[in-house]
């Protein structure tokens, strides 16, 4: 499925139109006429040779006096380049009896092309002009008259202008007349029953022309369909690619600091990134909507090929199955482009940071039906902690899209990540705080390392039966593994002496996941009700082998004075360590779901869904040759409603449930009942500035039950009687305040509590979750004059005090970070300089529910510089 957020302004125009269409939106959304471009791969309507002036010439020249017509694209571009460059200084819009009139005032004659039709948009190009408008670079009007959704006059590279007029249900009828100092365009709404343009001139294209603002009008994670944010009855935040680029983020843990209520909880002893959303741990990270059940994804996801990140808050099991009730993080990847696009970038920074990368895309065939995209990078960075080894990453991701026909698209994607890095176990708790030792001190051995590999291969097939019905079939194979060297694992700390007992240990994990997702989406009416129906089946199998070598006998223990460390103890060979655990497991899961988005009235939308999940897990203990069979099933409902009292404002409410299998066992060794969560949310979403700036405010109350807690009678086993609750508010605002001035900001208040438990922790807060957190990132780019393209950025992050474990035995202090940036963009070049943690403060970034490891200090002052060239 083609992703459209973060694309060119032309695609945004079509997107907003499709949000208004009752039927056929998914098919028409992806139909664009191809044109080569020198900007970042944006697909736009194909230029036709300029039409003759509507003013007849005074006399007909002789044949030999007439220049030969362009017969190739190169000849045509040469002729255009020789035309006189004209400035458009003013644009006026007036309503007419049957539509509107658009007048463009210019300093000379404009060389208009003939009008072409793409989807419901009538498009004309001006190949010899630039915009010089008093109010800014582009001209944008939403719903100027009934039957017309959008008018957009946009600057394109190489002194070109695009005029796009998009109808609500059909392409408008357009008439253009030129004069010596401008153009007059009259438009009337089109006939929805008229025949669509010639299919030979239409093809499905994904575009990726980088936007300067942060406004994204729709998302797919909340409904698995492309739905306008204003029609979604959930709190969902979209972080576009431009934010990632502006902040020079290198990991998703850096990007999601922009999202309200999302807390980074560390990397689980280097084995996976962990996040909480609205207080609940283990929030899943999806890749293009794929959830990996019970699988390990040791290598942290790469951000280089991301188009955007969508954060959905609240229970999401109705669409994604086995998830925690706080929400999900969905990584949406870039797709192939119809026009040649080549971007080369080099990033460098302090602590030996080097990150060269490429992003290449375009057509592989003359007819444009076979497209490719290739992202690749190498990354090297020294740890600011005293480890002997450095972080090295290699990443490559090729994608191939084949437009089999006008109705069918087939995309194949691969992704490979290889990481070699220090095995970092963080700092330690001491008393009710963090041990007073340097933040660069190592508690295991400096030579400890971990190797991680991640490989993903799959396909996406989309077939449109008609304007109203389509089928999606997606498959992923994912292989993930990690392998520790023999290391000294922090085990226990004697705080009276400062002696840390460590055990020699090693661990490996290999996981293979096969996932097949299929759904059918249809649009139809029942009387006055408009439906968008989604029915799907998800199948997945995960095969996992896990092993640990570990022993607490004296010969396998080694002490360390945390205040005066000595790392000279020799490391024993791997084969000398006893096997502590070695298991094989196979997990099969099936999910069947149905969802209906119902437009009851023009301003009243109901979203209802239901899912049934089955999970069957067979585990073999290879040490004692025992077997365990775990079978769980659950029904997860969701219902939400959106009411729009006026067009910019959406009031919404929802109720949903979640389901997560438990790995804890009871006195008989049987798995516990799965955890279940339920939550409700009420909120308001509004466009503060139409089509530019949006904000969401939500109140939530979520409870998770069947949490594993200690059996009150039998030691060392568990019962599913625990309960945890989270309630609070979150707020986010994203978009463009003024031309060139972008902002993304968030705030969350989260009140978490353990409400039931058999140990003495009732009333405690959940670990790692601050009561208050806030973030702000804003950039401004000068829009005109000699300094045009120069910009500045400022970021602020506040995270409150957090409890380090469920026993609330220690706390991590609050912190406040300041980040800054300066950048310059001119034509095809971009240069950036970012400084994070500007005042070089010491702070604890995450805690891991242990007093002796998983307490990670944040990076000190970090400098990133980059230069990129696009051609």
C-alpha positions, 0 to 999 in steps of 0.5 A: 500500500502506497504511503502518502504522508510526508510527500509532495504538496501535490500529493497532499492536495490529492490526499485531502481530496480523497478524505472527502470522497465517499468511494473510490478514494484508495484507487484514485489516490495513487493515480498520478501522471509521471514526470521527471523531476530534479527535486527529491523524487516528487511525482507530478503531472507530465509536462506537455509542450506549451500550447500556442498563445491564445492571442493570434500573431499579427502574421503567419511566418514563413516555414523556414522562419519557424523553429523546429518543434521539440521532438525529445524531452531534452529539446523541450527542456532546452526551449523552456530554459531559453524562455524569459523568466517571469515572476508571479507577484500576486494571486487573486481568487473570486467566486463566480456563478458556477465556480471560481476565477483565479487570476495570476499577476506576473511581470511578463507572459507565462508559458502555460502548458496544456491542462492534464488530469490526474485522479480528480485534479486538473493540473497545469505547469508554468515552466518559466516562472517563480513565485514572489508572493507577499504572503509566502512561497505557495498559494493554498486554498481549501474548499473554495467553493462547493465541488472543489476541494483544493487549489494549490499553486506550488513552486517546483525546482528549475523555475517551474510552477504547478497549478493544481485544482482538485475536485471533490468527486470529479476533475473540475472543468478548467479554462485558461486564458493568457495575457501579457502580464498574467493568466486567468483560470476559470474552473467549475466543478466536474461531473462525478459520472463522467468517464475517467481519463485515459488509463494509458496516461495514468499510473500508480506512483509513490512520491517523496518530495520533502515537505518543509512543514510538519503537518500530516493530515492522515494516518494508517495505524489507528484503522489500517486504512488511510484515514484523516486524523480528524476522523480517528477516535483515538489519540494518534501522533504522526512524526514526519520524516522532516522532524527526523531530518531536522533533529538528525536523529539516529535512533527511534528512541531519539525520535519518540521523545517528541511523542506525548506519553512515550518513555524510553526504558532502555535496551533490555541489556542490549537485547531490544529497545523497550518503550512504555506508552501511557505507563505500560511497559513493552509497547510493541514497535511495528514495521509497516504494521507488522507485529512480531509475536514472541520474537526477538528484534535485537538490532534496533530499527534503523531510521534512515528509510523511514517516511514517518513514525505513527504513535497510537495511544491506547489499547490496539489489540483489535487490529494488532493482536498481542499488545500492551494496553498503552499503545503501539509505535508504527514505523512507516518505511519509504517506498520507490519513487516514479522519478529519478532521485539520488541523495548522498549524505555524510554525517560526522560528529564528536566521539568518532561518529561517522555515518555515510548514507545513500538513498536512491530511487526511480524507474527501472523500465521506460514505461515506469511500471518497475520502480526501485528504492535503495537505502544503505549506510554505515555507522561508526561511533565511540561509546562515551563509556569506557568500553574497549570496542565501538559501535559499528552498524551496516544497513541496507534496504532495497525495495522493488515495486512492479505495477502489474496492471492498473489494478494490481501492484506488487512490492518486494522489500528486503532489510538487513542490519548488522550491529557490533557494539559493547555489551553495556549493562549501565550503572547501579542503584545505591540507597534510594538513588544512583551510585555516585560513580562517574557515568562512564564507569563500566560495571562488567568488563570493558572488552564485553561485546554483543553481535546482532543481526536482523534480516527481513524479506517480504512482499506487499500485494494490492489488487483493486477490484473496483473503485470501492473494493481492494485486497491487500496481502502482505508477507514478512520473513524476519530472522533476528539473532544476538550473541554475547561474548563471555562477560561478567554479568552484574549480579548483586551489590554489597552497599556497605563495601561497594563490592559488586558480585558478577557472574561469568555468563554468555547468552544467544538467541535466534528467532525466525518469524513468518507472518502473513496478513490479508485483508479486504477493504470496501466502501459502500452505502446502506441508505444514508450511512457510508461504510468503510469496511475492513475484514482481515486474517493475520497468521504468524509463526515464530521459531525461537532457540534461546540459551544461557550459560551461567552459574553462581558457584564461587568459581564462576563469580568475580568481585568488582569494587565500583569505586576503584574497579580492577578489570584484570580477572581473566575471562574463562572460555565459553565451554567451561561455563555450565548451561543454565537454560536452553529452550526451543519454542514454536509459537503459532498465532491466528487473528481474525478481525472486522472493523467498520467506519460508519459516516452516520452524518456529515459530522458524526462518525462511528468506528467499531471493531472486533478481533478474535486471537488464538495463540499456541506456544510449544516449548521444549526444555533441552536441558531436561527434555521437558515440554510445555504447551501454552494455549490462549485465546481472547476477544478484543473489542473497540468502539469509538465515536467522532463528533465534529461540531464545526469543521476544524474541531473533532470531539471523540471518545473510545473504549477498547481492550487488549490481550497479552499472553503471560510467560509466568507459571503457577505451582504446577508449572502451567502458564498463567492466564493472559494479561488483559487490559481495558481503557477508555479515552475522551479527547478533542482534536482541532486544526488551530490553523487550517491545513497547517497546525493541529493539536490533540488533547486527551484524557485516558484511564487504563487498567491491566489485570491478570498481572503475574504476582507472587503466590502468597502460599507457595514460594518462587511461583506466581499467580495472575492476581495483580492489577495496574492502572494508569490515568492522566492526560496527554497533549500534542501539537504539530505543524506550521505556525507561519511559513517556514516556522514549524513546531512539534510539542507535547506534554503528558501527565501520567498517574500510574499505580499498582492497585493489586498485588500479593507483595507489599507494593500496592500503591507504588508507581510503575517503574520508569514512568515520569508523572510529568514530561514535556518536549518542544522542537521548533525550527524557522527557515528564512523564506526570502532575501539573501539569507533564504534557506538559512534556518535555526532549530531549538529543542527542549525536553523535560522528564520528571522523577521516575521510580527505578523498579516496581518496589520503588526502592530507588529513583532517577532524578528529573532532567531538562535538556536543551538542543539546538540546530542551524541549517542551510538549504540551497538548491540541491545542497543541505548543510546541518549542525545539531548540538544535543544536550547543549549544556552537557548535563549528567542525567539518567535516561532510562531504568530497567527494573533492577538495582544492579543493571539496566540504569542507563546514563544519557549521552553528554554533549553531542555534536552532529554535522551533515552535508547532503546533495540531491540530484 
